[in-house]
Amino acid sequence: MEFSAAVTALSALAYEGRLMIFRELVQAGPEGLAAGEVARRVGMAPSTLSASLTVLSHAGLVTSRREGRSILYAAAYEQMAELLAYLVEDCCNGRPEVCAPLAAIRARVACGV
């Protein structure tokens, strides 16, 4: 991941509402959720939700697909894994006692667990 992509992704997550949305979508799994369901779960007005989903989408953290009359949103797990990898890439000069737990988290994310 390039520096600018990491900054864009972290900026997208640096707002309470967008972080709540992203976490809901991560928990929902690859099937994703309809926009209305996301709004209900996070208690957000549809217009605010739409703007937040646009920011997350432009950062590459969220994908969308049409299913019937609904638009389903899902977390972009590969991009999330790349962001986590970028953040821990040079972790503490490779000190295993510090990096091992972070590497385990990254491995779980990369495997879709």
Backbone bond lengths (Angstrom), bond angles and torsions (degrees), N, CA, C in turn:
res aa  C-N    CA-C-N  psi(-1)  N-CA   C-N-CA  omega(-1)  CA-C   N-CA-C  phi
1 M - - - 1.452 - - 1.516 108.35 -
2 E 1.305 114.88 137.97 1.452 120.45 177.96 1.530 110.61 -81.11
3 F 1.315 114.84 156.24 1.452 121.84 -179.46 1.522 111.51 -53.60
4 S 1.335 117.01 -48.31 1.476 120.34 -176.26 1.526 111.38 -64.12
5 A 1.328 118.28 -36.13 1.470 121.20 177.62 1.530 110.34 -66.77
6 A 1.332 116.51 -38.44 1.474 120.44 177.98 1.528 110.11 -64.93
7 V 1.319 116.72 -42.63 1.471 120.57 178.98 1.523 110.12 -62.98
8 T 1.322 117.24 -42.69 1.464 121.13 179.53 1.526 110.55 -62.65
9 A 1.328 117.50 -44.85 1.466 121.14 -179.69 1.522 110.95 -65.39
10 L 1.310 116.89 -45.16 1.469 119.64 -179.84 1.524 110.88 -66.24
11 S 1.325 117.33 -36.68 1.470 120.44 176.90 1.519 110.70 -63.82
12 A 1.328 116.38 -39.20 1.466 120.04 179.63 1.518 111.12 -64.02
13 L 1.313 116.88 -33.39 1.466 120.97 -178.61 1.528 112.73 -87.39
14 A 1.330 117.42 -5.61 1.460 121.69 -174.08 1.527 113.28 -85.14
15 Y 1.295 116.73 27.80 1.465 122.56 176.32 1.527 106.20 -134.18
16 E 1.307 116.21 130.94 1.463 121.75 -173.72 1.526 113.11 -51.12
17 G 1.308 117.31 -46.98 1.466 121.06 -177.87 1.515 112.53 -63.89
18 R 1.349 116.87 -43.48 1.468 119.74 -179.93 1.521 111.03 -67.86
19 L 1.308 117.04 -36.95 1.462 119.78 177.33 1.525 110.37 -64.95
20 M 1.322 117.22 -40.71 1.470 120.62 177.06 1.529 110.68 -61.48
21 I 1.316 117.13 -43.86 1.466 121.57 178.87 1.523 109.99 -61.55
22 F 1.316 116.05 -48.32 1.460 120.23 -177.77 1.528 110.69 -60.85
23 R 1.313 117.50 -43.54 1.473 120.25 179.32 1.525 111.41 -64.04
24 E 1.323 118.02 -38.00 1.471 121.07 176.34 1.524 110.09 -61.66
25 L 1.319 115.98 -42.92 1.464 119.65 -178.89 1.531 111.47 -69.87
26 V 1.313 117.23 -36.04 1.468 120.41 175.83 1.526 109.14 -62.02
27 Q 1.324 116.76 -44.65 1.464 121.34 -179.42 1.525 112.18 -67.64
28 A 1.324 117.00 -30.47 1.467 121.08 -177.86 1.523 112.40 -69.82
29 G 1.316 117.24 -23.23 1.459 120.39 -179.53 1.512 112.34 88.15
30 P 1.329 116.05 -178.62 1.466 120.86 -174.56 1.523 114.27 -64.28
31 E 1.331 117.96 -19.57 1.472 120.31 178.15 1.513 110.92 -66.07
32 G 1.323 116.06 -31.62 1.453 121.22 179.62 1.512 112.90 77.30
33 L 1.318 114.82 -171.42 1.464 122.86 -177.81 1.521 109.68 -138.80
34 A 1.314 115.43 149.86 1.461 120.65 172.62 1.523 108.58 -68.21
35 A 1.314 115.51 149.56 1.461 120.54 -178.24 1.524 111.75 -55.03
36 G 1.326 117.33 -42.50 1.464 120.40 179.76 1.515 112.53 -61.64
37 E 1.316 116.44 -36.89 1.473 120.50 178.80 1.524 110.69 -69.74
38 V 1.323 116.58 -38.67 1.461 119.61 176.59 1.524 109.30 -61.94
39 A 1.321 117.12 -45.97 1.465 121.61 179.88 1.524 110.77 -58.87
40 R 1.328 116.64 -43.39 1.461 120.73 179.39 1.524 111.33 -63.36
41 R 1.318 116.59 -44.18 1.468 120.66 -176.77 1.518 113.42 -66.86
42 V 1.322 116.62 -36.56 1.464 119.09 -178.07 1.526 112.59 -97.45
43 G 1.337 116.72 -5.34 1.461 120.32 178.30 1.517 112.93 66.73
44 M 1.329 115.81 48.49 1.456 120.77 -175.17 1.529 110.30 -123.00
45 A 1.311 115.82 143.74 1.467 120.92 176.12 1.527 109.57 -63.98
46 P 1.339 117.67 144.33 1.471 120.54 -178.64 1.528 114.59 -54.35
47 S 1.324 117.97 -39.20 1.472 119.63 -179.08 1.529 111.52 -67.19
48 T 1.318 116.42 -40.05 1.465 120.82 177.50 1.517 110.09 -66.77
49 L 1.344 115.93 -41.70 1.458 120.86 178.22 1.525 110.11 -60.11
50 S 1.314 117.16 -46.07 1.454 121.75 -179.33 1.519 111.76 -58.18
51 A 1.311 116.46 -46.14 1.469 120.81 179.18 1.522 110.71 -63.07
52 S 1.316 116.68 -41.34 1.469 120.91 -179.72 1.519 111.53 -67.11
53 L 1.336 116.83 -41.09 1.469 120.42 178.04 1.526 110.79 -64.44
54 T 1.321 117.13 -34.71 1.460 120.90 177.45 1.524 110.71 -63.87
55 V 1.319 117.03 -44.35 1.471 121.01 178.94 1.527 109.93 -62.63
56 L 1.341 116.78 -46.66 1.468 120.69 -179.95 1.526 111.14 -63.54
57 S 1.306 116.51 -37.67 1.464 121.40 179.17 1.525 111.07 -66.65
58 H 1.322 117.18 -44.94 1.470 120.90 178.85 1.522 111.73 -64.27
59 A 1.326 116.81 -26.80 1.467 121.20 176.83 1.523 111.42 -81.76
60 G 1.328 117.03 -5.30 1.456 121.02 179.20 1.518 114.36 80.84
61 L 1.320 117.25 12.17 1.466 121.06 -176.45 1.517 113.28 -92.09
62 V 1.329 117.07 -13.82 1.457 121.93 -176.63 1.530 108.91 -135.34
63 T 1.316 115.74 141.15 1.466 121.18 173.50 1.523 108.16 -115.20
64 S 1.331 115.94 162.20 1.459 119.86 177.68 1.518 109.03 -139.35
65 R 1.332 113.98 153.09 1.464 120.16 175.18 1.520 108.08 -151.29
66 R 1.321 114.73 148.10 1.464 119.97 178.70 1.513 108.25 -88.13
67 E 1.312 114.83 135.19 1.457 122.13 174.95 1.526 106.93 -135.92
68 G 1.314 115.02 102.17 1.457 119.17 -174.56 1.512 109.69 65.73
69 R 1.329 115.90 -125.97 1.467 120.65 179.68 1.519 112.59 -91.61
70 S 1.316 116.96 -3.20 1.464 120.95 -176.70 1.521 111.67 -103.00
71 I 1.314 115.20 152.90 1.458 121.33 168.53 1.516 106.09 -107.82
72 L 1.320 114.82 122.52 1.461 120.90 179.50 1.518 109.07 -99.17
73 Y 1.310 115.82 135.70 1.458 122.74 179.24 1.513 108.61 -112.75
74 A 1.323 116.13 143.22 1.458 121.62 179.30 1.524 108.95 -141.20
75 A 1.317 115.28 153.10 1.460 120.47 174.88 1.523 108.76 -68.44
76 A 1.311 116.68 143.15 1.466 122.25 175.24 1.525 106.75 -91.30
77 Y 1.332 115.67 89.68 1.461 121.34 -172.68 1.528 112.59 -61.59
78 E 1.319 117.47 -37.01 1.468 119.66 -179.66 1.522 110.56 -63.39
79 Q 1.325 116.83 -43.44 1.465 120.91 178.45 1.524 110.77 -66.00
80 M 1.332 116.51 -38.24 1.461 120.11 177.28 1.520 110.21 -62.62
81 A 1.333 117.12 -43.06 1.460 121.49 178.65 1.530 110.66 -63.26
82 E 1.334 116.69 -39.91 1.463 120.12 178.32 1.528 111.33 -64.09
83 L 1.325 116.39 -39.38 1.463 120.17 178.11 1.525 110.59 -64.48
84 L 1.323 116.53 -45.56 1.464 119.74 177.99 1.525 111.00 -61.85
85 A 1.320 116.89 -42.02 1.464 120.71 178.60 1.527 110.45 -61.78
86 Y 1.331 116.58 -42.62 1.455 120.84 179.11 1.529 110.48 -60.23
87 L 1.324 116.23 -41.80 1.462 120.44 -177.05 1.526 113.16 -68.02
88 V 1.316 117.81 -30.46 1.468 120.25 -176.54 1.532 112.55 -109.86
89 E 1.320 116.96 6.86 1.464 121.83 -175.65 1.526 113.47 -51.65
90 D 1.279 117.68 -46.34 1.468 121.36 -177.59 1.523 111.30 -111.53
91 C 1.298 115.54 37.78 1.462 122.40 -173.18 1.528 112.74 -58.25
92 C 1.289 115.87 114.28 1.470 124.07 168.16 1.526 113.81 47.44
93 N 1.302 117.04 38.62 1.471 121.34 -179.89 1.514 112.83 54.35
94 G 1.326 116.05 34.31 1.462 120.36 175.36 1.512 115.54 75.84
95 R 1.320 118.46 17.72 1.474 120.15 178.86 1.517 109.05 -67.54
96 P 1.330 117.45 112.06 1.468 121.16 -173.48 1.529 114.28 -60.08
97 E 1.303 117.83 -33.35 1.469 119.29 -178.14 1.529 111.83 -67.05
98 V 1.318 117.09 -23.22 1.459 121.33 178.24 1.524 110.19 -95.11
99 C 1.321 116.30 -43.06 1.461 121.14 -171.66 1.521 114.64 -81.94
100 A 1.311 118.95 -26.35 1.470 120.76 -174.72 1.528 112.70 -56.40
101 P 1.331 119.82 -48.64 1.474 118.24 179.43 1.530 112.68 -62.20
102 L 1.324 116.79 -37.07 1.465 120.36 178.94 1.522 110.89 -68.36
103 A 1.327 116.88 -39.41 1.462 120.74 178.37 1.522 110.70 -65.20
104 A 1.318 116.96 -37.16 1.469 120.66 178.77 1.524 110.39 -65.06
105 I 1.318 117.56 -40.58 1.465 121.22 177.69 1.519 109.69 -63.94
106 R 1.309 116.89 -45.32 1.462 120.39 179.49 1.524 110.97 -61.29
107 A 1.323 117.39 -41.06 1.460 120.79 -179.91 1.536 110.57 -64.05
108 R 1.324 117.38 -40.46 1.469 120.56 178.72 1.520 110.61 -63.68
109 V 1.329 117.08 -42.34 1.455 121.19 -179.64 1.521 109.72 -65.29
110 A 1.322 116.78 -44.41 1.459 121.00 -178.72 1.520 111.65 -62.73
111 C 1.329 117.03 -28.98 1.463 121.18 -179.75 1.512 112.00 -88.88
112 G 1.322 117.55 -1.10 1.461 120.73 179.04 1.505 113.49 77.06
113 V 1.341 118.16 19.76 1.464 121.36 179.57 1.504 110.08 -80.74
